[in-house]
Amino acid sequence: MTIRVLLADDQALLRSAFRVLVDSEPDMEVVGEASDGAEAARLAAERRADVVLMDIRMPGTDGLAATRLISADPALAHVRVVILTTFEVDDYVVQSLRAGASGFLGKGSEPDELLSAIRVAAGGEALLSPAATKGLIARFLAQDGTVGEDRDPARAERLETLTGREREVLVQVAGGLSNDEIAERLVVSPLTVKTHVNRAMAKLGARDRAQLVVIAYESGLVRPRVE
């Protein structure tokens, strides 16, 4: 199955470079390019994109607003947004995850990292750069004082619908561990972990693992350790 990729960046030169890279892969194709967020949201639907590589800082509708538009549209529930940022330590990254992005990647990443990120996002199996993303969420949620205050009571209440094992797995996901790592730690099979993760996502209304991490921190289930 070919992964359909949409490029959203206001710099034409960068879009061209990304297009050459993505189109060189046999399992991927670029289905459109957008120079602002509004165009990205529109093309995501029109071109039936699977993954959107989204720049944050664009004129008009920026990447953050575009991510919200895509995440709020039930018809685009399958679309995964990967934020491309010049600065990986950036509060916009956390805002984007809250808005529904699946993860982030620095623009200075190696080509193989970008291609891997697209495949991971399309598969929905793991959060991009899990340890780094977890650290960012911990840092910025702690700075804005939202941790443990149950900013979203409805989500906090939904935690009660999880089984003990699902809560245990959620804590491990929030720690940036992969399914294989969680399976080894809990002495179960990776397939069992995947089942628990999928059930937790369904119960909590999370689009993917990135959203599970956000929910775990914002609900207070997991407390950040900020150094």
WOFENSUL-V839426 format. One record per residue. RES is the residue in one small letter. PHI is phi in whole degrees, -180 to 180 (* if undefined). Layout:
res | phi
RES | PHI
RES | PHI
//
This chain:
res | phi
m | *
t | -84
i | -84
r | -92
v | -113
l | -110
l | -103
a | -125
d | -159
d | -81
q | -99
a | -61
l | -64
l | -67
r | -60
s | -63
a | -65
f | -65
r | -62
v | -59
l | -65
v | -66
d | -70
s | -78
e | -92
p | -68
d | -104
m | -138
e | -153
v | -83
v | -106
g | 176
e | -132
a | -131
s | -104
d | -151
g | -65
a | -62
e | -66
a | -63
a | -63
r | -67
l | -71
a | -58
a | -79
e | -64
r | -95
r | 53
a | -70
d | -96
v | -133
v | -112
l | -87
m | -114
d | -76
i | -83
r | -91
m | -134
p | -68
g | 71
t | -76
d | -82
g | -65
l | -66
a | -64
a | -65
t | -63
r | -63
l | -62
i | -67
s | -66
a | -82
d | -94
p | -57
a | -70
l | -110
a | -61
h | -84
v | -78
r | -110
v | -105
v | -111
i | -80
l | -104
t | -133
t | -72
f | -116
e | -68
v | -92
d | -149
d | -65
y | -62
v | -62
v | -65
q | -60
s | -67
l | -64
r | -64
a | -77
g | 125
a | -69
s | -85
g | 166
f | -145
l | -150
g | -73
k | -66
g | -88
s | -67
e | -71
p | -53
d | -63
e | -67
l | -64
l | -64
s | -64
a | -62
i | -63
r | -67
v | -63
a | -63
a | -63
g | -78
g | 66
e | -89
a | -152
l | -77
l | -67
s | 43
p | -55
a | -66
a | -67
t | -66
k | -60
g | -65
l | -64
i | -61
a | -59
r | -63
f | -79
l | -66
a | -67
q | -66
d | -91
g | 73
t | -93
v | -65
g | 80
e | -98
d | 49
r | -58
d | -119
p | -57
a | -63
r | -67
a | -61
e | -66
r | -66
l | -57
e | -68
t | -81
l | -77
t | -74
g | -59
r | -70
e | -65
r | -65
e | -63
v | -66
l | -60
v | -61
q | -69
v | -61
a | -65
g | -83
g | 85
l | -88
s | -81
n | -59
d | -64
e | -67
i | -65
a | -61
e | -66
r | -69
l | -94
v | 57
v | -137
s | -85
p | -57
l | -65
t | -65
v | -62
k | -59
t | -63
h | -64
v | -63
n | -63
r | -68
a | -65
m | -62
a | -65
k | -69
l | -95
g | 69
a | -93
r | -71
d | -162
r | -65
a | -59
q | -69
l | -63
v | -64
v | -60
i | -62
a | -60
y | -79
e | -68
s | -82
g | 90
l | -60
v | -121
r | -104
p | -74
r | -113
v | -98
e | -93
//
